[in-house]
Amino acid sequence: MSLDHAEDFVKRLEPTEDAFLGGRLAVLQPAKGFRAGLDSVLLGAAVGAGKGRLLDLGAGVGTASLVAMHHNSSLSALLAERDEAILPLTHKNLARNGFSTRAEAICVDVCARGRDRQAAGLEPDAFSRVIANPPFFDEAAGTRAGAARADARHMAAEALDLWVRAAATCAAAGGEIVFIYPAAGLVPLISAFDQRFGAICLLPLSPRPEADATRILVRARKGSRAPLRMLTPRYLHAREGRAFMPEFEAIFRGEARLDW
């Protein structure tokens, strides 16, 4: 599915280096295992404009944060990743793309106890924006991905609530929370959001007109009481061909953020 892979927009330069945003970002990634793709670009491009401090939960090598900071020169970021083996690449990506003075990466488990997260550097009520692309648990699927990808892409169903709880704890009053998630997992995600946030806004993303949505962007505000909104689905491609719709073409080239 094009949300995960698109040769025209995620070009392999070397076995461990990819160009994003039309070459504006060069991102080192593990040669095997989970690799950031267009989901990460969409998540970073979905962050609202304005100055503030961003928290990226489960940041991996940092692609979503890099995209968000590319679009917003007044944004700083803290990247939280539990895999110590990944963090050297995350630090390198911040430096080689010119963001080392605006961002840092720390080792912390999003699902850890609150006091342990805080001791690791995740301050409560401190971030104007919190983003995440959590691992996905599909009870109907029956099997999980191979070992190289499973840790980054799958988790127990109850852990999703812990991710949302961590976002709620770390977000400042009025803070924006944005998750991207497979559409099949929308019910538990919305349940977790509805317990903690208001102004929930859902944007379904579909490969083509008349095709089912495969991804959902979810945005909310901490402390808001505004009702839930479901936006009109958006399509990455026209009915025929591989070209992206102009809106997404501009996003993947780094020329525009997501307007929603």
Summary of the structure (lengths in Angstrom):
residues: 260
radius of gyration: 17.0
end to end distance: 22.2
largest distance: 51.7
contacts: 861
relative contact order: 0.15
helix: 29%
strand: 28%
